[in-house]
Amino acid sequence: MVREALNQDFNRINEIGLLIKENFSTVYKIDEDIKHDYVHIYVYEENNNILGFIQIEEHFEITDIINIAVDKDYQGKGIGKELIQYVIDNTKSEKIMLEVKANNDPAISLYTNMGFKQIHIRPKYYEGNIDAIIMERSV
Ligand SMILES: CC(C)(COP(=O)(O)OP(=O)(O)OC[C@H]1O[C@@H](n2cnc3c(N)ncnc32)[C@H](O)[C@@H]1OP(=O)(O)O)[C@@H](O)C(=O)NCCC(=O)NCCS
């Protein structure tokens, strides 16, 4: 089941966030971020275990996906898809946008599978001269 994250979930979210960045908890201070009305973090929970999360920002007509990650042991089981579908079903925005590293094949496949289209490339945006791909889909 997908639900809004609670304070007690933050340690587990920061642990799963290590899949995104080795210093995830200091770069994304989720306990601070969540205080803003426009920030939402949803978790995927099964048998009282948090297996994945998605962090979004809603700015009027546009919702940005900031982070998404699924516990390594539970990847490839449709959890990422379910987290994105939850955002699609619950956002009041008209459009969902995201930015992804050009070499992150699993994430790009997930987004493409969920109807996102590439709209822009930021060349060499990331360390190591890796491009950033901007994708969007209508809600
Ligand atoms: C990207 C990520 C969230 C996907 O989550 P997931 O739960 O494994 O994805 P799902 O099982 O819902 O897969 C949905 C679709 O994504 C694609 N996909 C997922 N993992 C894939 C992989 N390893 N290789 C290729 N395609 C993949 C497929 O199209 C899949 O659809 P299908 O099963 O019908 O073929 C997960 O790989 C992850 O946590 N990665 C590390 C963190 C990260 O890079 N986050 C994104 C940047 S913030």
The ligand as an SDF file (V2000), in Angstrom:
LIG
                    3D

 48 50  0  0  0  0  0  0  0  0999 V2000
   14.2360    3.2520  -10.7020 C   0  0  0  0  0  0  0  0  0  0  0  0
   13.6040    2.3720   -9.6050 C   0  0  0  0  0  0  0  0  0  0  0  0
   12.8870    3.2890   -8.6190 C   0  0  0  0  0  0  0  0  0  0  0  0
   12.5750    1.4370  -10.2740 C   0  0  0  0  0  0  0  0  0  0  0  0
   11.8050    0.8140   -9.2510 O   0  0  0  0  0  0  0  0  0  0  0  0
   11.2650   -0.6800   -9.4030 P   0  0  0  0  0  0  0  0  0  0  0  0
   10.2800   -0.9190   -8.3120 O   0  0  0  0  0  0  0  0  0  0  0  0
   12.3840   -1.6230   -9.5290 O   0  0  0  0  0  0  0  0  0  0  0  0
   10.5060   -0.5780  -10.8060 O   0  0  0  0  0  0  0  0  0  0  0  0
    9.2640   -1.4530  -11.2680 P   0  0  0  0  0  0  0  0  0  0  0  0
    9.4250   -2.8680  -10.8170 O   0  0  0  0  0  0  0  0  0  0  0  0
    7.9990   -0.7580  -10.8980 O   0  0  0  0  0  0  0  0  0  0  0  0
    9.4470   -1.4300  -12.8410 O   0  0  0  0  0  0  0  0  0  0  0  0
    8.6030   -0.6990  -13.6690 C   0  0  0  0  0  0  0  0  0  0  0  0
    9.2270   -0.5910  -15.0550 C   0  0  0  0  0  0  0  0  0  0  0  0
   10.4710    0.0790  -14.9800 O   0  0  0  0  0  0  0  0  0  0  0  0
   11.3960   -0.5130  -15.8930 C   0  0  0  0  0  0  0  0  0  0  0  0
   12.5160   -1.0840  -15.1150 N   0  0  0  0  0  0  0  0  0  0  0  0
   12.6170   -1.2070  -13.7800 C   0  0  0  0  0  0  0  0  0  0  0  0
   13.8250   -1.7250  -13.4340 N   0  0  0  0  0  0  0  0  0  0  0  0
   14.5000   -1.9230  -14.5890 C   0  0  0  0  0  0  0  0  0  0  0  0
   15.7970   -2.4110  -14.9130 C   0  0  0  0  0  0  0  0  0  0  0  0
   16.6550   -2.8040  -13.9620 N   0  0  0  0  0  0  0  0  0  0  0  0
   16.1560   -2.4600  -16.2010 N   0  0  0  0  0  0  0  0  0  0  0  0
   15.3090   -2.0500  -17.1840 C   0  0  0  0  0  0  0  0  0  0  0  0
   14.0600   -1.5780  -16.9400 N   0  0  0  0  0  0  0  0  0  0  0  0
   13.6620   -1.5190  -15.6790 C   0  0  0  0  0  0  0  0  0  0  0  0
   10.6150   -1.5240  -16.6730 C   0  0  0  0  0  0  0  0  0  0  0  0
   10.0460   -0.8510  -17.7860 O   0  0  0  0  0  0  0  0  0  0  0  0
    9.5350   -1.9130  -15.7040 C   0  0  0  0  0  0  0  0  0  0  0  0
    8.3700   -2.3400  -16.3120 O   0  0  0  0  0  0  0  0  0  0  0  0
    8.1070   -3.9040  -16.5990 P   0  0  0  0  0  0  0  0  0  0  0  0
    8.3260   -4.5990  -15.2950 O   0  0  0  0  0  0  0  0  0  0  0  0
    6.7000   -3.8880  -17.0720 O   0  0  0  0  0  0  0  0  0  0  0  0
    9.1140   -4.2870  -17.6140 O   0  0  0  0  0  0  0  0  0  0  0  0
   14.6770    1.4910   -8.9060 C   0  0  0  0  0  0  0  0  0  0  0  0
   15.4510    0.8540   -9.8870 O   0  0  0  0  0  0  0  0  0  0  0  0
   15.5900    2.2490   -7.9650 C   0  0  0  0  0  0  0  0  0  0  0  0
   15.2800    2.4470   -6.7860 O   0  0  0  0  0  0  0  0  0  0  0  0
   16.7840    2.6730   -8.4570 N   0  0  0  0  0  0  0  0  0  0  0  0
   17.7770    3.3610   -7.6190 C   0  0  0  0  0  0  0  0  0  0  0  0
   17.3670    4.7820   -7.3040 C   0  0  0  0  0  0  0  0  0  0  0  0
   17.2050    5.6260   -8.5550 C   0  0  0  0  0  0  0  0  0  0  0  0
   18.0100    5.5700   -9.4630 O   0  0  0  0  0  0  0  0  0  0  0  0
   16.1360    6.4630   -8.5850 N   0  0  0  0  0  0  0  0  0  0  0  0
   15.8210    7.3090   -9.7270 C   0  0  0  0  0  0  0  0  0  0  0  0
   16.5190    8.6140   -9.6720 C   0  0  0  0  0  0  0  0  0  0  0  0
   15.9930    9.6360   -8.3210 S   0  0  0  0  0  0  0  0  0  0  0  0
  1  2  1  0
  2  3  1  0
  2  4  1  0
  2 36  1  0
  4  5  1  0
  5  6  1  0
  6  7  2  0
  6  8  1  0
  6  9  1  0
  9 10  1  0
 10 11  2  0
 10 12  1  0
 10 13  1  0
 13 14  1  0
 14 15  1  0
 15 16  1  0
 15 30  1  0
 16 17  1  0
 17 18  1  0
 17 28  1  0
 18 19  1  0
 18 27  1  0
 19 20  2  0
 20 21  1  0
 21 22  1  0
 21 27  2  0
 22 23  1  0
 22 24  2  0
 24 25  1  0
 25 26  2  0
 26 27  1  0
 28 29  1  0
 28 30  1  0
 30 31  1  0
 31 32  1  0
 32 33  2  0
 32 34  1  0
 32 35  1  0
 36 37  1  0
 36 38  1  0
 38 39  2  0
 38 40  1  0
 40 41  1  0
 41 42  1  0
 42 43  1  0
 43 44  2  0
 43 45  1  0
 45 46  1  0
 46 47  1  0
 47 48  1  0
M  END
$$$$
